[in-house]
Amino acid sequence: MFPKLTPFEEAQSRALTFFANLTETSAILKLIKQSEEYRATYLDNKLSPTVRAQAMSDVRQINEIFQTMGNVRDNHGINA
């Protein structure tokens, strides 16, 4: 069993958790923006098939990141 945290240690732990969540949210928003840009590239028929294929590959990689993040949360009991 863990020893009881002092009020300062508890506040420090909450601050670190807040910072981690803020950082994660920022990364998620960045990935969403990138995914939207890649999707627009994929749907642009004026671009070469090679460029469009790379964009689709990039979207899939981002989706895999989101899936991994969801699996990690689920393994820690955080799910919807």
C-alpha positions as CSV (number, residue, x, y, z in Angstrom):
1,M,0.0,0.0,0.0
2,F,1.2,3.5,-0.8
3,P,1.9,5.9,2.0
4,K,-0.5,8.9,2.3
5,L,0.6,11.9,0.3
6,T,1.1,15.2,2.0
7,P,-1.1,18.1,0.7
8,F,1.9,19.5,-1.2
9,E,2.6,16.1,-2.8
10,E,-1.0,15.6,-3.7
11,A,-1.1,19.1,-5.3
12,Q,2.1,18.3,-7.2
13,S,0.7,15.0,-8.4
14,R,-2.5,16.8,-9.6
15,A,-0.5,19.5,-11.4
16,L,1.6,16.8,-13.2
17,T,-1.5,14.9,-14.2
18,F,-3.1,18.2,-15.5
19,F,0.0,18.9,-17.5
20,A,0.1,15.4,-19.0
21,N,-3.6,15.7,-20.0
22,L,-3.0,19.1,-21.5
23,T,-0.1,17.8,-23.5
24,E,-2.0,14.8,-24.7
25,T,-5.0,17.0,-25.7
26,S,-2.7,19.2,-27.7
27,A,-1.2,16.2,-29.5
28,I,-4.6,14.8,-30.3
29,L,-5.7,18.1,-31.7
30,K,-2.6,18.3,-33.9
31,L,-3.2,14.7,-35.1
32,I,-6.8,15.6,-36.0
33,K,-5.7,18.6,-38.0
34,Q,-3.1,16.6,-39.8
35,S,-5.6,13.8,-40.5
36,E,-8.0,16.4,-42.0
37,E,-5.2,17.8,-44.2
38,Y,-4.2,14.3,-45.4
39,R,-7.8,13.4,-46.1
40,A,-8.2,16.5,-48.2
41,T,-5.1,15.6,-50.1
42,Y,-6.3,12.0,-50.7
43,L,-9.6,13.3,-52.0
44,D,-8.0,15.8,-54.4
45,N,-8.2,14.1,-57.8
46,K,-5.9,16.7,-59.3
47,L,-3.0,15.2,-57.4
48,S,-0.9,12.3,-58.5
49,P,-1.8,8.8,-57.4
50,T,1.5,8.5,-55.5
51,V,0.8,11.7,-53.4
52,R,-2.8,10.5,-52.8
53,A,-1.7,7.0,-51.7
54,Q,0.9,8.5,-49.3
55,A,-1.8,10.8,-47.8
56,M,-4.1,7.7,-47.3
57,S,-1.2,5.9,-45.6
58,D,-0.6,8.9,-43.3
59,V,-4.3,8.9,-42.3
60,R,-4.1,5.2,-41.5
61,Q,-1.0,5.8,-39.3
62,I,-2.8,8.5,-37.4
63,N,-5.9,6.2,-37.0
64,E,-3.5,3.5,-35.6
65,I,-2.1,6.1,-33.1
66,F,-5.7,6.8,-31.9
67,Q,-6.5,3.1,-31.7
68,T,-3.3,2.5,-29.6
69,M,-4.2,5.5,-27.3
70,G,-7.7,4.0,-26.8
71,N,-6.3,0.6,-26.1
72,V,-3.9,2.0,-23.4
73,R,-6.8,3.9,-21.8
74,D,-9.0,0.8,-21.9
75,N,-6.3,-1.3,-20.3
76,H,-6.2,1.3,-17.4
77,G,-10.0,1.1,-17.0
78,I,-10.8,4.3,-18.9
79,N,-13.4,3.7,-21.5
80,A,-16.7,5.1,-22.8
